[in-house]
Amino acid sequence: QVQLVESGGGLVQPGGSLRLSCAASTRIANIYTMGWYRQAPGKQRELVAGISSGGSTNYADSVKGRFTISRDGAKNTVDLQMNSLKPEDTAVYYCNVRVYLYGLGSSDYWGQGTQVTVSS
């Protein structure tokens, strides 16, 4: 089973920054999209940012202008630069990689989650 390892989470003050990184334990072929999701206590998991194999990006309205997603195709990694953090950004963040295999369809891989806490 492919494992996604996340790093970079932690505790920061409002207005601070964090950079989350996600790396696969092994090379993943046929990547369709990579992204970051988050889930706060009592809330549904939501998409934060995504990036396609072609480089197109998509952001949740709540993070536009503050977060930036990037990927390194050669290394199969995806990062999330988080600036101007707010308390409402507090959540467990999950890395996601979606692959597509011709004739079979898509499949998702998930990281274990990393805690991001924004508090004074």
C-alpha positions in Angstrom: 0.0 0.0 0.0 1.3 3.4 -0.9 1.8 5.7 2.1 1.7 9.5 2.1 3.8 11.2 4.8 2.9 14.7 5.8 5.1 17.1 7.7 5.1 20.8 8.7 2.1 21.0 11.0 2.2 22.6 14.4 1.1 25.5 16.6 1.4 29.1 15.3 0.0 32.4 16.3 -2.6 34.2 14.2 -0.9 35.9 11.3 1.8 33.4 11.2 2.9 30.9 8.5 3.4 27.2 8.0 4.4 25.1 5.1 3.0 21.6 4.8 4.7 19.0 2.8 3.5 15.6 1.6 5.7 12.9 0.1 4.9 9.4 -1.1 6.7 6.4 0.4 7.2 5.2 -3.2 6.8 6.7 -6.6 3.2 6.9 -7.7 2.4 6.6 -11.4 -0.5 8.1 -13.3 -1.2 11.0 -10.8 -4.2 12.9 -11.8 -4.5 15.4 -9.0 -2.8 16.2 -5.7 -4.4 18.2 -3.0 -4.9 19.1 0.6 -8.1 18.6 2.7 -8.8 19.6 6.2 -11.3 18.6 8.9 -12.1 20.6 12.1 -13.8 19.0 15.1 -17.5 18.6 14.4 -17.2 19.6 10.8 -17.1 17.8 7.4 -13.8 17.3 5.6 -13.3 19.9 3.0 -11.0 20.6 0.1 -8.5 23.3 0.8 -6.5 23.3 -2.4 -5.9 21.1 -5.3 -3.5 21.0 -8.3 -3.8 18.9 -11.4 -1.0 17.1 -13.3 -1.1 20.1 -15.7 -0.6 22.6 -13.0 -4.1 24.0 -12.7 -5.0 25.0 -9.2 -8.2 25.3 -7.2 -8.7 26.9 -3.7 -11.4 27.1 -1.2 -12.8 30.6 -1.0 -11.7 30.8 2.6 -8.0 30.4 1.8 -7.7 32.3 -1.5 -4.9 34.8 -1.4 -3.4 33.2 1.7 -2.5 29.7 0.7 -0.5 28.4 -2.2 -0.3 24.8 -3.4 2.6 23.5 -5.4 3.9 20.2 -6.7 7.1 18.6 -7.8 6.4 16.1 -10.4 9.8 14.5 -10.3 9.7 13.9 -6.6 5.9 13.2 -6.3 5.5 15.8 -3.6 2.9 18.4 -2.9 3.3 21.4 -0.6 0.9 23.9 0.9 2.3 27.3 1.9 -0.1 28.8 4.5 0.3 32.5 5.2 -1.8 34.9 7.3 -3.2 32.0 9.3 -6.4 32.5 11.2 -7.9 30.6 14.2 -10.5 29.2 11.9 -7.8 27.4 9.9 -7.3 25.1 12.9 -7.9 21.6 11.7 -6.3 18.3 10.8 -4.9 18.6 7.3 -4.8 15.6 5.0 -2.7 15.1 1.9 -4.6 13.5 -1.1 -3.3 12.0 -4.3 -5.7 10.8 -6.9 -4.5 8.5 -9.7 -6.1 7.4 -12.9 -5.5 4.2 -14.7 -6.8 3.8 -18.2 -9.5 1.2 -18.3 -9.7 1.0 -14.5 -10.6 4.4 -13.2 -9.5 6.6 -10.4 -8.2 5.7 -6.9 -7.3 7.9 -3.9 -4.4 7.8 -1.5 -4.6 9.7 1.8 -2.0 10.8 4.3 -2.4 10.2 8.1 -3.2 13.8 8.8 -1.2 16.5 10.5 -2.5 18.9 13.1 -2.5 22.6 12.4 -3.4 24.8 15.4 -3.7 28.6 15.1 -4.0 30.2 18.5 -2.6 33.0 20.6 
